[in-house]
Amino acid sequence: MATDYYALLGVGPHASDDDIKRAYRRMARELHPDSTGGDASAEAQFKEVTRAYEVLRDPERRARYDRYGSDGVDGPVAEDMFFGSGLGDIFDAFFGGGGGRAQRRGGPMRGADAEVVVELSFRDAVFGVKRDITVDELVTCSACEGSGARPGTTATSCPDCKGSGELRRVRQSILGQVVTAVPCRRCGGLGETITSPCPQCRGDGRTAEARTFTVDVPAGVDHASTLRLSGRGPAGPRGGPAGDLYVHLSVSPDDRFERDGTDVHSELHVSVAQAALGATLDFETLDGRETLAVAPGTQTGHQIRLRGRGVPHVRGRGRGDLFVRVVVDTPTRLSKAEEDLLRQLAAARGEDVGPPDEGLMARLRSAFG
């Protein structure tokens, strides 16, 4: 039965490249041998999913798969001469090879990408930080140095494809012979086979290991930003180049500051007297303590702008601004002396205010008297 690569990844035939990548990452985390404890069925499924991803992420191979199914990338199915074959194949078909294109050699595949989440405080995101992270990854086997062969032995050229990594199929068409190339199924397109696998990596050329990297988080990153560490992902099989490591940043909210792009917002609470008469107050910014002047008659909602005290621009120079919103706090509990002073103020300004609170016993005497 033909393999449905889209169903393996849980996506539809019209899925975008990003959809396919996200689906593969999700399934790879679930099925990876490091996550399943070496479960054989999960490992086999992991290999199938990886195979599906390798085909669908390559536009040319995906087009062949969409046209002919899994046989189009794994089996001897000839493609349309003008849409599936290169000019070199056409020359080979009519003139017996040597048609201006060198025969492609097989080679080790690139390792898959990996991802990790790093927690940051609000200030670390604003000013940047160096953070050590430890990731469990597949690394080049130290015993065989990535070859996959038992130490003292070497891989041999694949007898089916003669080391090219692909098989050429010849079919007759109305124009003559048409030659197409498909990956060699015996060696998986690597061009080599191993008769004596390395006992440490079982012929894969990789072993699992915890690796520690220092991530240099630049100043100004925001929540849900992603850093790409090129070549820091899992090693490829049999000495293949490593994939990339994607570091997703999760920034914790701050109790006093709220971010809006590169600007930062905060609040300054003042008393009624400070708002009415004005005051000079200390305020703790992201850069340290500064003095803010509250003008007489300041109302709740007034903003004080501190230029260049916000978040640095990640891809540029300079910083955003800090906006401090003034909040006038109305007292809820007054002493007798404070209440008397406020009533005197209200009387002087001709303002109507509520009657004094005479207390519970006074109200009871008034009700029954």
VONUKOL-233305 format. One record per residue: residue in one letter; x, y, z of N, C-alpha, C in turn. Coordinates in steps of 0.02 Angstrom, whole numbers, m for minus. Example, Ala and Ser with C-alpha at 12.3 -4.5 7.8 and 13.67 -1.06 7.14 Angstrom:
<recs>
<a <660 m284 390> <615 m225 390> <660 m165 390>>
<s <642 m112 354> <684 m53 357> <645 2 394>>
</recs>
This chain:
<recs>
<m <42 m60 0> <0 0 0> <44 62 0>>
<a <26 111 m43> <65 173 m47> <60 212 19>>
<t <115 244 38> <116 282 100> <89 352 88>>
<d <44 374 132> <16 441 129> <58 486 174>>
<y <104 524 145> <149 565 184> <111 621 220>>
<y <59 648 189> <21 701 222> <m15 675 284>>
<a <m43 615 278> <m78 585 335> <m28 570 392>>
<l <32 550 374> <83 536 426> <97 598 468>>
<l <97 656 436> <112 718 471> <49 752 499>>
<g <m9 725 480> <m71 753 505> <m89 820 474>>
<v <m71 830 410> <m88 891 375> <m123 874 310>>
<g <m152 923 277> <m185 913 214> <m139 924 155>>
<p <m161 904 95> <m119 910 35> <m102 982 18>>
<h <m142 1030 43> <m128 1100 27> <m92 1136 84>>
<a <m64 1099 130> <m29 1129 187> <31 1170 163>>
<s <43 1226 197> <101 1268 180> <165 1237 208>>
<d <221 1265 187> <285 1240 213> <290 1249 289>>
<d <263 1305 314> <264 1316 386> <220 1267 423>>
<d <162 1250 394> <118 1200 425> <153 1132 429>>
<i <187 1114 376> <222 1049 374> <278 1049 425>>
<k <314 1104 430> <370 1107 478> <344 1102 550>>
<r <290 1139 566> <263 1137 633> <237 1067 650>>
<a <204 1035 602> <177 968 614> <234 918 626>>
<y <288 925 588> <344 878 598> <377 889 666>>
<r <386 952 685> <418 965 750> <377 936 807>>
<r <311 944 801> <267 918 854> <273 842 859>>
<m <270 808 802> <272 735 803> <341 709 820>>
<a <393 746 798> <461 724 813> <474 726 888>>
<r <447 777 922> <455 779 995> <421 720 1029>>
<e <363 700 1003> <326 646 1033> <357 578 1019>>
<l <386 569 960> <408 503 938> <483 493 943>>
<h <520 545 958> <593 539 959> <614 486 1011>>
<p <664 444 995> <686 392 1042> <704 419 1111>>
<d <726 481 1115> <742 509 1181> <679 520 1223>>
<s <622 530 1189> <560 542 1225> <521 479 1240>>
<t <532 426 1199> <493 364 1207> <531 309 1242>>
<g <592 324 1263> <631 273 1299> <653 216 1255>>
<g <661 228 1190> <686 176 1145> <632 128 1121>>
<d <568 147 1126> <514 104 1103> <522 91 1028>>
<a <522 27 1009> <537 8 940> <484 33 891>>
<s <421 27 909> <368 49 864> <370 125 855>>
<a <382 161 910> <387 234 905> <447 255 862>>
<e <502 218 869> <561 233 829> <547 222 755>>
<a <511 168 739> <495 155 669> <449 209 642>>
<q <401 231 682> <356 284 661> <393 350 654>>
<f <442 361 698> <483 422 693> <520 424 627>>
<k <546 367 606> <582 364 542> <534 377 484>>
<e <473 350 488> <425 362 435> <405 436 431>>
<v <394 466 489> <376 537 490> <433 580 463>>
<t <495 563 482> <553 600 458> <559 593 382>>
<r <547 532 357> <549 522 285> <496 565 249>>
<a <436 567 278> <383 607 249> <402 681 248>>
<y <432 704 303> <451 774 307> <506 791 256>>
<e <555 747 249> <609 759 201> <583 765 130>>
<v <531 727 114> <502 730 46> <461 794 38>>
<l <417 809 86> <370 864 77> <402 933 86>>
<r <459 936 119> <490 1002 128> <531 1022 66>>
<d <544 974 21> <581 988 m41> <530 1000 m97>>
<p <526 1060 m125> <474 1075 m175> <474 1027 m234>>
<e <533 1008 m258> <536 963 m316> <511 893 m299>>
<r <533 868 m242> <512 800 m222> <438 800 m203>>
<r <415 855 m173> <344 859 m155> <301 859 m218>>
<a <324 894 m270> <287 895 m333> <284 825 m363>>
<r <339 788 m360> <339 719 m385> <291 676 m345>>
<y <292 686 m279> <248 647 m236> <174 662 m251>>
<d <159 726 m258> <90 745 m274> <67 717 m341>>
<r <114 708 m386> <96 685 m453> <90 609 m457>>
<y <135 574 m421> <138 501 m429> <131 463 m364>>
<g <127 498 m307> <125 463 m243> <194 443 m220>>
<s <197 398 m171> <262 380 m142> <308 346 m192>>
<d <279 313 m244> <322 282 m295> <360 335 m334>>
<g <333 395 m336> <367 448 m372> <432 470 m340>>
<v <440 457 m275> <502 475 m241> <540 414 m216>>
<d <506 356 m213> <538 295 m188> <542 240 m240>>
<g <502 245 m291> <498 189 m338> <514 209 m409>>
<p <513 160 m455> <533 171 m525> <478 200 m568>>
<v <452 258 m548> <400 290 m588> <433 345 m629>>
<a <420 344 m696> <449 396 m739> <405 458 m737>>
<e <436 516 m736> <398 578 m735> <391 605 m805>>
<d <347 653 m811> <338 688 m874> <405 719 m895>>
<m <422 711 m959> <489 731 m981> <502 806 m969>>
<f <453 847 m982> <466 918 m980> <456 948 m911>>
<f <417 916 m869> <403 944 m803> <441 908 m748>>
<g <462 846 m759> <494 809 m706> <567 796 m718>>
<s <590 799 m780> <659 781 m795> <698 843 m813>>
<g <761 844 m792> <805 898 m810> <831 888 m880>>
<l <863 940 m909> <891 934 m975> <944 880 m979>>
<g <980 871 m924> <1031 819 m923> <1001 750 m934>>
<d <944 737 m905> <912 672 m914> <890 663 m987>>
<i <866 717 m1018> <845 711 m1088> <905 696 m1132>>
<f <961 730 m1120> <1021 716 m1159> <1043 643 m1148>>
<d <1040 620 m1086> <1058 551 m1072> <1014 503 m1109>>
<a <949 519 m1113> <902 474 m1145> <917 466 m1220>>
<f <934 521 m1253> <942 518 m1326> <1014 505 m1348>>
<f <1062 525 m1304> <1131 520 m1326> <1173 475 m1282>>
<g <1142 439 m1235> <1178 389 m1198> <1221 415 m1142>>
<g <1204 472 m1113> <1242 497 m1055> <1289 552 m1074>>
<g <1317 585 m1022> <1365 638 m1034> <1333 700 m1063>>
<g <1270 713 m1049> <1233 768 m1079> <1243 834 m1044>>
<g <1301 851 m1023> <1314 918 m996> <1298 925 m923>>
<r <1281 870 m887> <1268 877 m815> <1304 822 m778>>
<a <1340 840 m727> <1376 789 m689> <1326 747 m649>>
<q <1342 683 m643> <1298 638 m606> <1299 657 m532>>
<r <1239 662 m503> <1234 682 m433> <1257 626 m389>>
<r <1299 641 m342> <1322 592 m293> <1278 593 m232>>
<g <1269 536 m202> <1232 534 m139> <1273 564 m83>>
<g <1242 579 m28> <1278 609 28> <1236 606 91>>
<p <1268 616 148> <1231 614 211> <1179 670 215>>
<m <1123 654 246> <1069 703 253> <1082 750 311>>
<r <1054 809 305> <1058 859 358> <1015 837 417>>
<g <1038 853 477> <1000 836 536> <936 877 541>>
<a <889 852 579> <826 889 589> <838 950 633>>
<d <791 997 631> <795 1055 675> <767 1036 744>>
<a <789 1072 795> <765 1062 863> <743 1129 891>>
<e <705 1127 945> <682 1189 976> <680 1182 1052>>
<v <687 1238 1086> <686 1240 1158> <657 1307 1181>>
<v <625 1307 1239> <595 1368 1266> <638 1393 1324>>
<v <654 1458 1324> <694 1489 1376> <652 1543 1411>>
<e <649 1540 1477> <612 1589 1516> <656 1649 1531>>
<l <629 1709 1522> <665 1771 1536> <624 1816 1580>>
<s <658 1855 1622> <624 1907 1659> <613 1967 1613>>
<f <570 2013 1634> <556 2072 1594> <620 2113 1583>>
<r <660 2121 1634> <721 2161 1628> <774 2126 1584>>
<d <778 2060 1588> <824 2024 1544> <806 2034 1471>>
<a <741 2035 1457> <719 2045 1388> <735 2116 1365>>
<v <730 2164 1410> <743 2234 1392> <817 2246 1379>>
<f <859 2222 1424> <930 2238 1421> <974 2183 1391>>
<g <945 2124 1378> <984 2069 1351> <1019 2030 1407>>
<v <1037 1968 1391> <1068 1925 1442> <1101 1866 1407>>
<k <1151 1838 1438> <1181 1775 1416> <1152 1720 1460>>
<r <1126 1668 1427> <1093 1615 1464> <1118 1547 1440>>
<d <1139 1505 1487> <1160 1437 1471> <1099 1392 1467>>
<i <1093 1354 1414> <1039 1306 1406> <1067 1237 1392>>
<t <1033 1186 1416> <1053 1117 1405> <999 1082 1365>>
<v <1020 1050 1310> <973 1018 1264> <995 947 1252>>
<d <948 900 1254> <963 831 1236> <958 824 1161>>
<e <1015 808 1129> <1017 806 1056> <1056 744 1032>>
<l <1047 730 968> <1087 679 935> <1152 712 911>>
<v <1208 684 933> <1273 711 914> <1312 657 877>>
<t <1364 679 843> <1406 632 805> <1435 580 852>>
<c <1429 517 833> <1454 461 874> <1530 466 881>>
<s <1552 464 943> <1624 470 955> <1662 407 937>>
<a <1629 350 937> <1663 287 922> <1680 281 848>>
<c <1632 296 805> <1643 288 733> <1653 355 698>>
<e <1652 410 736> <1660 477 709> <1607 493 657>>
<g <1548 465 666> <1492 482 623> <1484 439 561>>
<s <1531 393 549> <1526 352 488> <1472 299 493>>
<g <1456 278 555> <1407 224 564> <1438 155 559>>
<a <1500 150 538> <1533 85 531> <1573 69 594>>
<r <1578 5 609> <1617 m18 666> <1689 8 659>>
<p <1719 33 714> <1788 57 710> <1834 4 679>>
<g <1875 26 632> <1918 m20 596> <1889 m42 530>>
<t <1825 m27 518> <1793 m43 454> <1768 21 423>>
<t <1748 16 361> <1722 74 325> <1659 55 288>>
<a <1621 106 271> <1562 95 230> <1584 78 159>>
<t <1543 40 125> <1559 20 56> <1510 53 9>>
<s <1531 60 m53> <1488 89 m104> <1428 44 m115>>
<c <1370 76 m119> <1308 38 m127> <1310 m1 m193>>
<p <1298 m66 m191> <1301 m106 m253> <1245 m90 m301>>
<d <1189 m63 m276> <1132 m50 m321> <1142 13 m361>>
<c <1163 68 m327> <1170 132 m363> <1242 148 m379>>
<k <1288 104 m360> <1360 114 m373> <1386 179 m343>>
<g <1358 197 m285> <1383 256 m249> <1351 322 m269>>
<s <1307 321 m318> <1277 384 m341> <1220 408 m296>>
<g <1190 360 m259> <1133 378 m217> <1067 380 m253>>
<e <1067 366 m318> <1005 367 m356> <1006 312 m409>>
<l <947 292 m429> <940 242 m481> <907 274 m542>>
<r <932 258 m600> <905 286 m661> <861 234 m694>>
<r <802 256 m712> <753 212 m745> <742 236 m816>>
<v <741 189 m862> <733 205 m933> <665 178 m956>>
<r <627 222 m987> <563 202 m1015> <556 229 m1085>>
<q <517 193 m1124> <505 214 m1192> <447 263 m1195>>
<s <454 315 m1235> <399 361 m1247> <393 372 m1322>>
<i <347 412 m1342> <337 424 m1413> <397 460 m1443>>
<l <437 492 m1401> <496 528 m1425> <559 487 m1417>>
<g <553 428 m1390> <611 385 m1380> <619 367 m1307>>
<q <680 356 m1285> <694 337 m1216> <693 398 m1170>>
<v <662 389 m1113> <661 441 m1062> <692 412 m998>>
<v <739 448 m970> <775 425 m911> <756 470 m852>>
<t <737 440 m796> <724 478 m735> <765 447 m679>>
<a <781 488 m629> <821 465 m572> <779 468 m509>>
<v <782 415 m469> <747 412 m405> <798 393 m352>>
<p <788 413 m289> <835 394 m236> <840 318 m229>>
<c <899 296 m218> <911 224 m209> <879 201 m143>>
<r <837 150 m147> <802 126 m87> <848 87 m41>>
<r <899 56 m69> <943 15 m29> <985 56 20>>
<c <1012 112 m5> <1056 153 37> <1022 217 60>>
<g <959 227 41> <923 287 61> <951 350 30>>
<g <983 344 m27> <1011 402 m61> <1080 424 m36>>
<l <1109 384 10> <1175 403 37> <1232 379 m7>>
<g <1220 329 m48> <1272 304 m92> <1318 253 m59>>
<e <1307 239 6> <1349 191 43> <1307 144 85>>
<t <1332 86 95> <1300 37 140> <1351 15 192>>
<i <1325 m6 249> <1368 m27 304> <1355 m100 318>>
<t <1407 m140 311> <1400 m212 324> <1414 m229 396>>
<s <1454 m187 430> <1471 m199 501> <1457 m135 540>>
<p <1394 m127 566> <1376 m65 599> <1415 m54 664>>
<c <1424 10 682> <1455 28 745> <1411 5 803>>
<p <1437 m30 852> <1394 m55 907> <1368 1 951>>
<q <1402 58 952> <1381 112 996> <1321 150 968>>
<c <1320 162 904> <1265 200 873> <1221 158 828>>
<r <1237 93 821> <1199 46 781> <1194 68 708>>
<g <1247 97 684> <1251 115 614> <1223 182 595>>
<d <1194 218 643> <1164 282 628> <1216 338 624>>
<g <1271 330 658> <1323 382 660> <1310 435 712>>
<r <1257 425 754> <1239 475 805> <1221 441 870>>
<t <1233 476 924> <1211 454 990> <1179 512 1027>>
<a <1137 497 1076> <1103 550 1114> <1150 576 1168>>
<e <1149 642 1177> <1193 673 1226> <1163 740 1248>>
<a <1174 758 1310> <1153 824 1335> <1207 875 1318>>
<r <1188 927 1282> <1235 978 1261> <1215 1045 1292>>
<t <1265 1084 1311> <1253 1149 1342> <1279 1204 1296>>
<f <1236 1253 1283> <1254 1309 1241> <1243 1374 1281>>
<t <1281 1424 1264> <1271 1491 1291> <1234 1532 1240>>
<v <1173 1552 1257> <1132 1591 1211> <1139 1665 1228>>
<d <1160 1705 1179> <1168 1777 1188> <1102 1810 1166>>
<v <1059 1824 1215> <994 1855 1201> <1004 1930 1191>>
<p <989 1957 1133> <1000 2029 1122> <951 2072 1161>>
<a <970 2134 1174> <926 2180 1209> <866 2197 1166>>
<g <808 2201 1197> <748 2222 1162> <703 2167 1136>>
<v <721 2103 1148> <678 2049 1124> <611 2051 1160>>
<d <560 2024 1126> <493 2025 1154> <470 1953 1168>>
<h <415 1947 1203> <386 1881 1217> <368 1847 1150>>
<a <382 1781 1147> <368 1739 1089> <417 1751 1032>>
<s <471 1788 1044> <523 1794 993> <562 1728 988>>
<t <593 1717 931> <631 1656 920> <700 1673 894>>
<l <750 1642 924> <819 1648 902> <840 1584 866>>
<r <875 1592 811> <898 1533 773> <973 1525 782>>
<l <993 1467 808> <1064 1450 815> <1082 1402 759>>
<s <1113 1428 708> <1128 1387 649> <1179 1333 666>>
<g <1165 1272 645> <1211 1217 655> <1215 1191 726>>
<r <1171 1214 771> <1172 1191 840> <1118 1138 855>>
<g <1084 1115 803> <1033 1064 812> <1063 994 809>>
<p <1020 943 803> <1044 873 800> <1088 861 739>>
<a <1138 819 749> <1182 800 694> <1143 758 643>>
<g <1164 761 580> <1133 719 529> <1159 648 534>>
<p <1122 600 507> <1145 530 509> <1207 520 467>>
<r <1251 477 492> <1312 458 456> <1354 517 435>>
<g <1365 561 483> <1409 618 470> <1377 676 435>>
<g <1311 676 430> <1277 732 397> <1281 795 438>>
<p <1274 853 405> <1278 917 442> <1221 923 492>>
<a <1234 961 544> <1184 970 597> <1129 1018 574>>
<g <1070 1008 602> <1015 1054 590> <1023 1117 633>>
<d <971 1155 638> <972 1218 676> <935 1208 742>>
<l <952 1250 790> <917 1250 854> <878 1316 860>>
<y <813 1310 870> <770 1369 877> <754 1380 951>>
<v <771 1439 975> <761 1456 1046> <702 1503 1051>>
<h <647 1478 1079> <587 1518 1088> <590 1553 1156>>
<l <578 1618 1157> <585 1657 1218> <517 1670 1250>>
<s <512 1656 1314> <451 1669 1353> <468 1721 1406>>
<v <440 1781 1399> <457 1836 1443> <403 1843 1497>>
<s <423 1842 1560> <376 1849 1616> <353 1921 1622>>
<p <289 1933 1638> <265 2001 1647> <296 2033 1709>>
<d <298 2100 1711> <326 2137 1767> <269 2169 1807>>
<d <279 2175 1872> <227 2203 1915> <216 2278 1904>>
<r <268 2314 1882> <263 2387 1877> <264 2413 1806>>
<f <292 2374 1759> <300 2400 1692> <262 2356 1642>>
<e <232 2391 1593> <197 2356 1539> <225 2381 1472>>
<r <240 2333 1429> <273 2350 1366> <222 2360 1309>>
<d <237 2409 1266> <198 2421 1206> <247 2436 1150>>
<g <267 2383 1115> <320 2392 1065> <386 2407 1099>>
<t <415 2464 1083> <477 2484 1118> <463 2535 1173>>
<d <400 2554 1183> <382 2598 1237> <362 2558 1299>>
<v <369 2589 1357> <352 2558 1421> <305 2604 1459>>
<h <254 2575 1491> <206 2614 1530> <208 2593 1603>>
<s <200 2643 1648> <198 2630 1719> <153 2682 1752>>
<e <144 2676 1818> <101 2722 1854> <138 2753 1913>>
<l <119 2815 1929> <145 2850 1988> <85 2872 2030>>
<h <79 2846 2090> <24 2862 2134> <43 2922 2179>>
<v <m1 2973 2181> <11 3032 2221> <m51 3045 2264>>
<s <m41 3082 2318> <m98 3100 2361> <m135 3160 2333>>
<v <m193 3174 2362> <m232 3233 2341> <m192 3297 2351>>
<a <m159 3303 2408> <m120 3363 2423> <m62 3370 2373>>
<q <m28 3315 2357> <29 3318 2309> <4 3338 2240>>
<a <m54 3311 2221> <m81 3328 2155> <m103 3401 2153>>
<a <m131 3426 2207> <m156 3495 2208> <m99 3546 2214>>
<l <m51 3531 2256> <2 3580 2270> <66 3568 2230>>
<g <72 3509 2199> <134 3492 2164> <183 3459 2210>>
<a <228 3420 2180> <278 3385 2221> <335 3361 2177>>
<t <391 3348 2208> <448 3317 2175> <459 3249 2208>>
<l <453 3196 2167> <452 3128 2194> <504 3084 2159>>
<d <530 3036 2197> <576 2987 2168> <535 2932 2134>>
<f <560 2909 2075> <525 2856 2038> <577 2807 2012>>
<e <565 2743 2022> <612 2691 2001> <597 2671 1929>>
<t <641 2691 1881> <635 2672 1811> <673 2608 1799>>
<l <672 2584 1737> <711 2524 1719> <786 2537 1726>>
<d <806 2600 1722> <877 2617 1726> <898 2639 1795>>
<g <852 2642 1842> <870 2664 1909> <823 2719 1933>>
<r <839 2748 1990> <796 2798 2021> <806 2866 1987>>
<e <749 2899 1972> <749 2966 1943> <699 3010 1980>>
<t <706 3075 1974> <662 3123 2007> <610 3149 1957>>
<l <546 3144 1976> <492 3167 1933> <459 3227 1966>>
<a <442 3277 1926> <408 3337 1951> <334 3332 1934>>
<v <292 3335 1987> <220 3335 1978> <197 3407 1984>>
<a <169 3433 1931> <148 3504 1931> <86 3514 1974>>
<p <78 3573 2004> <17 3587 2043> <m46 3579 1999>>
<g <m97 3549 2028> <m160 3540 1991> <m160 3480 1945>>
<t <m112 3435 1952> <m109 3376 1910> <m170 3331 1922>>
<q <m199 3306 1867> <m257 3263 1871> <m238 3190 1857>>
<t <m280 3145 1879> <m271 3074 1863> <m272 3065 1787>>
<g <m226 3028 1761> <m221 3015 1689> <m167 3056 1655>>
<h <m141 3107 1689> <m87 3146 1659> <m26 3102 1651>>
<q <9 3109 1594> <67 3067 1581> <131 3108 1580>>
<i <181 3080 1612> <248 3109 1611> <291 3065 1565>>
<r <321 3096 1516> <359 3058 1465> <434 3064 1478>>
<l <466 3007 1485> <539 3005 1492> <568 2975 1429>>
<r <598 3016 1388> <624 2993 1324> <686 2949 1333>>
<g <689 2897 1292> <747 2853 1293> <752 2808 1354>>
<r <696 2800 1390> <697 2756 1449> <656 2692 1437>>
<g <640 2680 1373> <601 2620 1357> <645 2562 1336>>
<v <621 2523 1288> <654 2461 1265> <699 2477 1206>>
<p <759 2450 1204> <803 2460 1146> <774 2429 1083>>
<h <789 2459 1026> <769 2432 962> <815 2373 946>>
<v <785 2315 933> <826 2256 919> <866 2264 855>>
<r <834 2291 804> <868 2298 739> <881 2372 723>>
<g <910 2406 769> <925 2476 757> <955 2508 819>>
<r <959 2574 818> <989 2610 873> <934 2646 911>>
<g <951 2664 973> <905 2702 1014> <856 2658 1052>>
<r <815 2692 1092> <766 2658 1135> <699 2693 1131>>
<g <647 2658 1151> <582 2689 1157> <578 2733 1218>>
<d <518 2755 1236> <508 2801 1291> <470 2768 1348>>
<l <477 2798 1407> <440 2776 1466> <385 2827 1480>>
<f <323 2804 1483> <265 2847 1498> <240 2830 1568>>
<v <241 2880 1612> <219 2871 1681> <151 2905 1689>>
<r <101 2866 1703> <33 2892 1711> <21 2909 1785>>
<v <0 2970 1798> <m12 2992 1867> <m81 2968 1889>>
<v <m85 2940 1949> <m148 2919 1979> <m155 2954 2046>>
<v <m208 2994 2054> <m220 3030 2116> <m261 2985 2162>>
<d <m233 2968 2219> <m266 2924 2266> <m310 2964 2314>>
<t <m374 2949 2315> <m421 2981 2361> <m420 2943 2427>>
<p <m408 2977 2483> <m406 2941 2547> <m474 2912 2564>>
<t <m474 2852 2593> <m537 2819 2612> <m548 2820 2687>>
<r <m497 2830 2726> <m503 2834 2799> <m469 2897 2823>>
<l <m508 2939 2859> <m481 3003 2884> <m486 3005 2960>>
<s <m436 3036 2988> <m441 3050 3060> <m488 3109 3069>>
<k <m509 3122 3132> <m553 3179 3146> <m521 3245 3125>>
<a <m457 3251 3138> <m422 3312 3121> <m418 3321 3045>>
<e <m405 3267 3008> <m401 3271 2935> <m469 3289 2906>>
<e <m521 3259 2934> <m588 3274 2909> <m606 3347 2921>>
<d <m589 3372 2978> <m603 3443 2994> <m567 3489 2945>>
<l <m504 3473 2930> <m466 3515 2884> <m498 3515 2814>>
<l <m520 3456 2791> <m551 3452 2725> <m618 3489 2724>>
<r <m655 3486 2778> <m719 3523 2780> <m706 3598 2780>>
<q <m653 3620 2814> <m636 3691 2812> <m617 3712 2741>>
<l <m579 3668 2706> <m560 3683 2637> <m622 3687 2592>>
<a <m668 3639 2601> <m730 3640 2561> <m770 3703 2574>>
<a <m774 3722 2637> <m812 3783 2654> <m780 3844 2623>>
<a <m713 3847 2625> <m678 3905 2596> <m688 3908 2521>>
<r <m697 3851 2488> <m706 3850 2415> <m780 3850 2396>>
<g <m823 3850 2446> <m894 3851 2432> <m920 3786 2402>>
<e <m892 3731 2422> <m910 3666 2395> <m957 3630 2443>>
<d <m1009 3599 2415> <m1054 3558 2455> <m1023 3490 2468>>
<v <m1024 3467 2530> <m998 3401 2547> <m1050 3367 2591>>
<g <m1042 3301 2600> <m1087 3262 2641> <m1082 3280 2714>>
<p <m1134 3264 2752> <m1132 3279 2824> <m1081 3234 2859>>
<p <m1058 3255 2916> <m1010 3213 2953> <m1042 3148 2976>>
<d <m1001 3096 2978> <m1025 3031 3003> <m1025 3033 3079>>
<e <m1086 3032 3110> <m1090 3039 3182> <m1081 2974 3220>>
<g <m1076 2919 3184> <m1066 2855 3218> <m1131 2817 3226>>
<l <m1127 2753 3241> <m1186 2709 3245> <m1232 2729 3303>>
<m <m1206 2743 3363> <m1248 2758 3421> <m1287 2823 3411>>
<a <m1255 2871 3379> <m1289 2934 3367> <m1346 2925 3318>>
<r <m1337 2884 3268> <m1389 2870 3219> <m1448 2833 3251>>
<l <m1432 2786 3299> <m1485 2749 3332> <m1527 2795 3377>>
<r <m1493 2841 3413> <m1530 2887 3455> <m1574 2933 3414>>
<s <m1549 2952 3354> <m1590 2996 3311> <m1650 2959 3284>>
<a <m1642 2893 3271> <m1697 2854 3241> <m1752 2841 3292>>
<f <m1735 2830 3356> <m1785 2812 3407> <m1802 2871 3454>>
<g <m1770 2926 3441> <m1782 2981 3487> <m1841 3022 3467>>
</recs>
